[in-house]
């Protein structure tokens, strides 16, 4: 293979003519550039959004580091370019490039794209097209990289099945190394059988999904009849990857420090993965089971080395519900003590209302810098919270927020959803009452009128592999009407209402996300049509066009006997074959259906970390166990730099159940 040259000389001429050119030049602290000819396997990794959103993405940063630690592997990053640069690149013939060494993406062996939201699909098409990679996977040959999707949206990759060669479900750390080994061996043998043979080897692992090896048959009414392999040596079901021992994967060790402003500028440590709270709308909680905790000692070591390396001033303790870590109290007090008197602040980006307490509040604010606090009651009324299994009472919420206000916070954010199954107008209006009570209680507790809360509302989108995967969506007009009424209700009492900020997403983007999240292969033609019509950056309100999506759906879907409403506002029946039924998240479909039935009666499901198993299917099917501490260790004194693993720290004293 001829050595690959940088396209930077051509790109550099374009930079003075665009906004934010700094995001395309690379060279960040933590970036890695390797000799192209000295390695065997080459990855281009992407989060399909702008640099400011893509660079902090934890998943891409971890894989970038894991791959570059391999001596014969090279990984570089590429992000979606803004429309101003896209236009110039097309005019000047500059291809999609990596920011590390500005090599053309089409020269790499593998192009890995991590989707946390389906609204990035149009950006994928832009990147492929700019790279000179055919949009249709079937039109690619041995000159083109293998395009692999990952991230949460990859648990239903059917809408982009035409555009990707493969998808990986679940955790990526071990998966990328296994894929790399398969490519390495195939190359060493002289690339026998070309692209098709390589894809077949990936498919045979049973943990890489290759859409071209599966056929979909449809019933006359538009529903799926079956999804079956079209070759004898391909598995009927593809299983998710689960990385069990997080202490063995203490990444990122050398976090990327951005050159341009990004959405998060902090050293982020994932303190545990998975969640068993069982919120019925939450795909992330369902597909990342079981719970796996990082030990307190590994977290302490990662924070120490990450801060020394990066110079960041904020540490984010990440997980789906960080205060649920069995050692969170000791972790926060240990870190607060460690960095007392410095300018380092701690944050828990996602905190459950019932897990936040006075001690935690005091540790998080010990050095005087209070980062934002966000709580997510999700539903406005007690009734709707029972439907979604978000077991938080109004008293819990008031007590928690008062704790925050009393410990010096002046601003909290409350997150809710609109359009939930069985929701009524009254359920949404209850949010106003709750917000009023929060402000009144905060004023009473602190004796100050200088407190605020922001009510932030998102539209509910039913997601695959959740109990709500069968649910109908609410019409966008209904959502918008409820949100307007809610705003009026918040402002009805001016003395309190002026202390409440109100942010919401209207119903239209949610409906498009609903089409993409539960779509099948026929939706691919809609995505392509939207993209051809100029669709880019659909996750950004200023770029999103509902009209474009509605018109594309109306032009494409009737030929298949379906329409936009068929995918969004239609409730599914138990017998229906869902587009992702051949993709195994570990969850038993009958268990999910039963939980959907329980939702209709308001039955609350407990957290199985602390109660007997409910047979959701994950632990036996994935040969895994829920891991819960505590390890009995304290954060201090920290081990000296060098020994990242503390022998036995992950399991000392830990008890497990499956």
Buried (B, 14 or more C-beta within 10 A) or exposed (E): EEEBEBBBEBBBEBBEEBEBBEBBBBEBEBBBBBEBEEBBBBBBBBBBBBBBBBBBBBBBBBBBBBBBBBEEBBBBBBBBBBBBBBBBBEEEEBBBBBBBBBBBBBBBBBBBBBBBBBBBBBBBBBBBBBBBBBBEBEEBEEEBBBBBBBBBBBBBBBBBBBBBBBBBBBBBBBBBBBBBEBBBEBBEEEEEEEBEEBBBBBBBBEBBBBBBBBEBEBEEEBBBEEBEBEEEEBBEEBBBBBBBEBBEBBBBBBBBBBBBEBEBBBBBBBBBBBBBBBBBBBBBBBBBBBBBBBBBBBBBBBBBBBBEBBEBBBBBBBBBBBBBBBBBBBBBBBBBEBBEEEEBBBBBBBBBBBBBBEEBBBBBBBBEBBBEBBBBBBBBBBBBBBBBBBBBEBEBBBBBBBBBBEBEBBBBBBBBBBBBBBBEEEBBBBBBBBBBBBBBBBBEBBEEEEBBBBBBBBBBBBBBBBBBBBBBBBBBEBBBBBBEBBBEBBBEBEEBBEBBBBEBBBBBBBBBBBBBBBBBBBBBBBBBBBBEBEBBBBBEEEBBBBEBBBBBBEEBBEEBEBBBBBBBBBEBEEEBBBBBBBBBBBBBBEBBBBBBEBBEEBEBBBBBBEEEEBEBBBBBBBEBBBBBBBBEBBBBEBBEEEEBBBEEBBBBEBEEBB
